[in-house]
């Protein structure tokens, strides 16, 4: 079965300075509060609702890992839970990280029930306090 990537949305977020969670040999854990996130796309648009955190961990080999759980409030008022993990190449520094994510969604909103079946993938980059993602729905090629 061949797959294709269907554009879903772009996300632009503004983060706070990280709070240190812990440090051990070869491991650094930090948590970033997301101050604002805008979601823009033909099928999914809105903003982040409430507080969300980017939980970041740096592991040996120049790899950063990210875990996020957030709520999207769509432009038409629906609530959508999104969670994802990501891996990033931080060999050029955390401030210039580039990585890949695997988002999944849950919602009870009738207009967005289709998202409950979506496995998304995304590519993103961190530039100081800003992070940008391009997310795509994984679908069968037609």
N, C-alpha and C positions, 0 to 999 in steps of 0.2 A: 504494500500500500504506500503510495506516494503522499507526502504531506506538503502543505503550503502554509505560509504565514499571512494572515489577513490583518491589516492594520486595525488596532483597537482604540488606542489613545496615546497621548503623550502626557507626562506628568512632570511638573516643575515644583520643587519643594525648597523651602528655606528652613535650615536647621539652626539650632542653638550651638553654643560651644559644648563639647562633650563633657559628661560627668564620668569620672573614672569609676569603674566597677571593681577592677582588680588587675594586678600585674603579677606574673610569675615568669620564670625563665622561658623565653620564646613565646609568651602569650600576653596579650593586652586586651582587656575588655572595657568597652566604653558604651555609654548610652546617650543618644542625641534626641532631644525633644524636637519634634517637627512643629515649627511655628505656623506654617501655611503650606498648603499644597493645592495646586490647580490641576484639574484633569480635563483635557480637551480632546474630543474626537467626534466623529460622525455618529457613532453608536453609544458612546459613553462620555458624558461631560458632567463636571460638577466641581465640588471642593471637598477637602477633608473636613470631617466633623469631629469635634472633641479633640482630646489629646492623643497623639500617636508618638511612638518612639522608634528610632532606628537603633536596634541593639547590634553593636559592631564588635567583632572580635578579630584580632590580628593573630595569625598563626604562622609557624615557621614556613619558609619558602616563598615569602612575599605574597601571601594569600590573605585577603580580608574576607570575612563572612558577615552577612547581614541578615537579620531576622526582623520582620515588620508585621504588625497587625494594625489595621486602620479601618475606619468607616468612611465611605464615600457618600456624600449627600449629592444626588444628581440635581441637575438644573430644574428638573420637574418634581423634585421633592422626595424621591425614593431613597431608601437607605440600603447600602450594599456593603457587606463586610468583605474585606480583602486581606489576605495574608500571603506572605511570600518569603522565600529565602533567596539569597543571592551570593555569588562568589565574585571577587574582584581581584585584579592584578594590581598590587600596590608596590611593585618593585621600583616605581618612580616616585613613591611617596603617597601617603593617604590623600593629600590634597589634589592629586592628579589620577585618582583611581578610575578604572574603567571595568565594568563587570556585567554579569548576566543574571537575570532573575527568572523565577518560575511562579507567577501569581495564580491563585485560585480565589473564587468568589462564592459567597452565599448570600441569598436574598429571598425574601418572601413577596417582593413587589411583583405583581403580575406582568408589568411591562419589561421586567428584567430577568424573568425566570430562566431565560436562555443562558444567562451567565453562569448558572449553577452547573452547567455541563462544560464550561470552557476551561481548558488548560491553556494558560497564556505563557508566553516567554517574552523577555524584554532585554534590551541592551541599555546601559546607562553609564553616566559619568558624574563624578563628584568634582566640583570646582569650588574649593573653599567651603562656604556655608550653603552652597546651592547644589542640588542634585537634580539631574534630568534623566528621565526614562522614556524610551519608546517601547510600547507594549503591543504585542501581536497575539491574535488568537491562532492556535494551532488547529488546522482543519485538513480534511482529506482533499487532495488535489482533484480538480475536476477536469 
